[in-house]
């Protein structure tokens, strides 16, 4: 067994897990943070996206031991029951999600993108979300949610879509 200590959503958490345990399994089974979903379990769908030291990672691909001593932010750490994070609110406002299974991963990938504090274009948003799959939507409303959140959080505008580029 390997002793792992993480700062998850601002709280120090410790678990003793087998060395082959993924961060996703540890978060869900040992620490009871079930917001990151088990989708493909091979890094293709992004349903398990969490932030590790501010970077979006597929928790199904990272060993828990690789996250030892690091800051981990899950969807549960973004808000309280009384107040949504602005990204969650933006997704809700534009009806970005349908079934919600991809939602936590999409929202965490969006947070990592917005936290980079750079000017964004639609193409950069699409690239940043390319590792997150959604089986319910056509992504248009998800991108609208990212744009809405980005503009509200940063006060910057995302350039309008070029009709010739479509």
C-alpha positions as a printed Julia matrix, in Angstrom:
166×3 Matrix{Float64}:
   0.0    0.0     0.0
   1.07   3.57   -0.69
   0.14   6.48    1.55
  -1.05   9.44   -0.51
  -1.7   12.94    0.81
  -3.48  15.48   -1.37
  -5.0   18.89   -0.89
  -8.44  18.29   -2.37
 -10.69  21.31   -2.71
  -8.74  23.12   -0.01
  -8.65  20.26    2.52
  -5.78  17.88    3.21
  -6.87  14.3     2.55
  -4.91  11.09    3.05
  -5.53   7.54    1.86
  -3.57   4.32    1.73
  -4.02   2.72   -1.69
  -2.37   0.06   -3.85
   0.38   1.57   -6.07
  -1.63   0.98   -9.27
  -4.58   3.08   -8.03
  -5.53   5.93  -10.31
  -6.32   9.4    -9.02
  -9.9    8.91  -10.24
 -10.36   5.71   -8.25
  -8.85   7.27   -5.14
 -11.02  10.38   -5.43
 -14.21   8.39   -5.95
 -13.71   5.31   -3.78
 -11.41   6.41   -0.99
 -12.22  10.11   -0.61
 -15.89  10.09   -1.77
 -15.5   12.82   -4.41
 -17.76  11.33   -7.08
 -18.18  14.38   -9.32
 -15.43  13.23  -11.68
 -17.12  10.48  -13.69
 -15.87   7.12  -14.87
 -16.48   7.24  -18.6
 -14.13   5.43  -20.92
 -11.44   4.87  -18.24
  -8.73   5.19  -20.93
  -8.38   8.97  -21.27
 -10.56   9.48  -24.34
 -13.75  11.07  -22.99
 -12.72  13.67  -20.4
 -15.55  12.81  -17.99
 -12.95  12.42  -15.23
 -11.26  15.82  -15.75
  -9.98  17.45  -12.55
  -7.4   20.16  -11.99
  -4.04  19.14  -10.53
  -1.96  22.16   -9.57
  -4.19  24.16  -11.91
  -3.82  21.93  -14.96
  -6.68  19.91  -16.43
  -5.86  16.2   -16.27
  -7.7   12.97  -16.97
  -7.83  11.48  -13.49
  -8.26   8.0   -14.99
  -4.76   8.24  -16.48
  -2.91   9.7   -13.51
  -1.76   7.45  -10.73
  -2.73   8.62   -7.27
   0.96   8.53   -6.34
   1.72  11.05   -9.11
  -0.66  13.49   -7.4
   0.89  13.0    -3.96
   1.45  16.38   -2.31
  -0.41  18.28   -5.04
  -3.47  20.54   -5.09
  -6.48  18.82   -6.64
  -9.66  20.65   -7.54
 -12.78  18.66   -8.36
 -16.2   19.87   -9.44
 -17.28  19.63   -5.8
 -14.75  22.32   -4.9
 -16.12  24.93   -7.3
 -19.3   25.88   -5.5
 -21.56  25.43   -2.55
 -25.16  24.32   -2.51
 -26.1   27.98   -2.1
 -23.95  29.51   -4.83
 -22.87  28.26   -8.25
 -19.44  29.04   -9.66
 -19.78  31.52  -12.58
 -18.89  28.75  -15.05
 -21.65  26.52  -13.72
 -24.08  29.45  -13.83
 -23.11  30.28  -17.42
 -23.61  26.66  -18.5
 -27.02  26.68  -16.83
 -27.99  30.05  -18.35
 -27.38  28.86  -21.92
 -28.68  25.31  -21.31
 -25.27  23.94  -22.32
 -25.78  20.45  -20.92
 -28.46  17.84  -21.37
 -27.87  14.63  -19.42
 -25.04  16.18  -17.39
 -22.64  13.23  -17.46
 -19.95  15.19  -19.3
 -20.7   18.35  -17.31
 -18.13  18.09  -14.53
 -15.32  17.39  -17.01
 -16.43  20.16  -19.36
 -16.69  22.64  -16.51
 -13.28  21.73  -15.09
 -11.65  21.96  -18.54
 -13.32  25.36  -18.93
 -11.98  26.51  -15.57
  -8.44  25.52  -16.54
  -8.82  27.39  -19.82
 -10.21  30.59  -18.26
  -7.6   30.52  -15.49
  -4.87  30.84  -18.14
  -5.87  34.53  -18.37
  -5.35  34.87  -22.08
  -7.45  36.25  -24.88
  -9.6   33.45  -26.3
 -11.09  32.66  -29.67
 -13.75  30.1   -30.53
 -11.07  27.9   -32.08
  -9.01  27.97  -28.86
 -12.11  27.01  -26.89
 -12.8   24.12  -29.25
  -9.2   22.96  -28.94
  -9.3   23.18  -25.13
 -12.48  21.1   -24.98
 -11.42  18.59  -27.62
 -10.56  16.03  -24.95
 -14.08  16.16  -23.52
 -16.77  14.22  -25.33
 -20.5   14.81  -25.13
 -22.97  12.37  -26.6
 -26.05  14.58  -26.15
 -25.26  17.99  -27.61
 -23.78  19.41  -30.77
 -21.31  21.37  -28.6
 -22.68  24.75  -29.77
 -24.33  25.52  -26.45
 -21.33  24.24  -24.51
 -19.1   26.65  -26.43
 -21.66  29.4   -25.79
 -21.46  28.57  -22.07
 -17.67  28.8   -22.11
 -17.85  32.15  -23.92
 -20.47  33.48  -21.5
 -18.4   32.39  -18.48
 -15.16  33.76  -19.95
 -16.71  37.14  -20.71
 -18.34  37.44  -17.28
 -15.25  36.32  -15.36
 -12.61  38.24  -17.3
 -14.57  41.18  -18.73
 -13.03  40.39  -22.14
 -14.93  39.53  -25.3
 -14.45  36.5   -27.51
 -14.33  37.66  -31.14
 -17.5   36.96  -33.1
 -17.43  33.99  -35.42
 -16.13  34.73  -38.9
 -18.95  33.56  -41.25
 -16.41  32.78  -43.99
 -14.42  30.51  -41.68
 -17.37  28.26  -40.86
